């Protein structure tokens, strides 16, 4: 019986694995980032973190709206911003060029709604965005505020979207303070409904359960449909 006890989420979403080819990057160069569509790819059985967003302001086509992505880095690092569809249909992709962050808030802009999103007729609700810092084995993510108005929207929760390559009968996710659950108390535990392979499912993280600015660990446990094999996936995020 195949048992996958600790398959870490970040192995399938590191910058090295997530980037498009050099040819694609050249053909879709927008200045400080790359944006466009890509050819269909074969999926795999691992889970992926597709989105970790604090707020996403709805946008409209034909309004010349410029989306901004704002996030806080607790330390100096390079970062990798990635945007893709939750359910892949139009094969949309955006990624930034290598850039270094200071320990502070950072705002990425120049992402015009009417350039590719209008052409593909993609609403904001069909997209996911992640911001990762550090080396791939550090598994560190920063929640993003995505908006086009003059003010940064307020929020009371973070929402992660996980794409599962396997169907599962159910499970749960838990949140721990720090980068290791060993010796840490669970701050929140929530059950997961059954899911299907290839689909995304949301994890809602209320800010009120996070006691202070720090790194937090999210651990997901599911039981694979049919085989009954247990699978565990995890990632870390910083709450400011």
N, C-alpha and C positions, 0 to 999 in steps of 0.2 A: 504494500500500500504506500502510495506516494504521500509523504508528509512534508509540508513546507511550514516550519515553525517560525523562522525569522527571515522573511524576504523583505529587505528594506526598500521602501518606496523610492528613495532617491536614486537607486541604481538605474532606474529607467527614466529619470528626468534630469539627469545632470546636463550641464551645458554641452559637454562633449557628445552625448547621445542625442540631445534635442536639436542641435543646430542643423540647418540645411546644408546642402553641398556648396562648395566654393563657386560653382557655376551659378547656382540659384542666388547666392548672395550678390554676385556681380550684377546679375540681371534685375535684381529687385532692391537696388541701393537707393534709399530715400534721403541720405545725408547722414544723420546720426543713428539711423536704424534701417532695417530691411523689412519690406512688407510686400505681400503678394500671395499667389496661390502656388501649390506644389502638386506633383504627381501622386497618385494613390500609392499607399504603402501597405505592406502586409502587417497586420496587427500581431500582438504577442499576448501571452497569458498573464503578464504581470499587471499590477495595479499602477496607476499613475495619478499624481496630483495635478489636475488640470487647472485649478483655480484656487486662489486664496485672497479674498477681497473683503475689505471692510465696508465699502460702499461703491456702487456703480450707478452713476446718474444716467437715466435714460437719455438717448440722443435722438435727433431727428435728421432726416435727409434733407438736402437742399437748403440748409441753414448755415452753411460755412462754419460748422462747429469744429473746434480744435479740442480733442480730448487730451487731458493731462493725467499722468499717473504719479501719485504722490505716495511716498513711503518713508519710514524712519529706519536708519541704520544705526545700531548701537556701537559700531566700531568701524574702523577704516577697512574697506574691502572693495574688490571689484564686484559688479553685480551683473546678473543675467535676467532680463525681462523677456517673457515669452507670452504671446497671446495666440490662442487657437480656438476652434469650435469645440463645444462640449460634445455634440454629436456631429461627427465629421461628415459633411455633405458637399460643401463648396471648396474644401481644402485650403482654407485661409490660414495665414501664418504671419506673425510679426515678431521680430526679435531686435534688441538693441545691439549696437556695436560695443566692443569692450570699453568700459568706463570705470573709473575709480570713485568710490564714495568716501566722504569724510564722515565722522561721527556726528550725524545731524539729519534733519529732514532733507529730502531730495525730491525734485519735481522733474519728470520727463514730459516733454510736450512736442508738438508738431505732428501729432497723430490725427490727421484730418478725416472726418467721418465720410466726406463725399469722395474720397480718393478710391478706396477699395470696398469699404463696407457698403456704400450706396450701390456700387456696381454689382455687388454680389447679393444685395438685398438682405444683409445680415443684421438682425436686431441685436441690441446689447445683451438680451437674455439668452442668446445662442452662443455667447463667447465665455471663455475663461482666461484668467491672467494669473501668472505667478512671477514673483521676484525672488531670486535666489542669490545668496552671497557666499563667498568663500569657495573652497575646494569641494568637489562633488561628494567626498566622503564625510564632510562636516554636516550635511543635511540641514541647512539653515535657510529659512524662508521669512520674508517680510510681508505682512498684509498690505494690500494696496488700496488706496482711494482713487477711483477713476471718475473724472467729472469734467465738465466743460464750462461751468458757470464761474462767476467771480469769487465765490466763497467755497471753502472746503466743506463738504457736507459732514454733518455729525453722524455718528453711528453708535449702536449699543451691542453690536455683535460682529463676529467674523463668520464668513461662510466659505468653507472649503468644498470643492467639487472633486470627487474621486471617480476616475474611470476604471471599471473592473473588466479584466479580460476573461473572468470566470463568472459563472452563475453561482449564487450562494443562497442558502436557505435562510440565513439570518445571521445576526452577530451583534456586536456592540463596539462602541468607541469610548475611550477614556482619556482624560486630560490630566497631566501631572506637571507640577512646577519643576523647572530645571531640565537638564538634558538627559536624565536617566531616571527611570521609574523606581530603581532599587532604593529602598528606604524612603520613598516619597509617598505621600497620601494622594489618593485619587481625588481631584477637585470636582469632577463630574463624570458620570457614566450614563450612557444613553444607548438604548437598544436600536438595532438596525432592522428594517424590514427586508424581506427577501429581494434579491436583485438579479439582474440578467447580464450575461457577458456582453461587453461592448457598450454598455450604458453607463452614464454618470449617476452618482447618488451624492446628496449634499450632507455635510456635517456642519451643524450650526453650533458656534461657540459663543455663548453670551459673555460679554465683557465683564459682567458683574461677578462671574465665578473666578476671575483672574485677580488675585489680591494686589499685585503691584507690577511695575515695569520689570520684565524678566523674560528669559527663555522658557517656553513651555513645550512639552512633549505630548503628541497625540498618538495613541496606539489603537489600531483597528484590528479586531479579531472577527473572522467570519468562518463559516462552515461551508465548504464547497458543495454545491448541489450534486446529488448522485453519489459521489465518492465518499462524502462525509469527512473529507480531509480538512484539518484545521489550517488556516492561513493567518498570519499576522503581518501587518504593514504599519509603518510608523513614519512620522516626520516631525520636525521642530519648527516653531515660529516664535518671533519676538513680539511681545506686547509692550507698547509704549504707554 
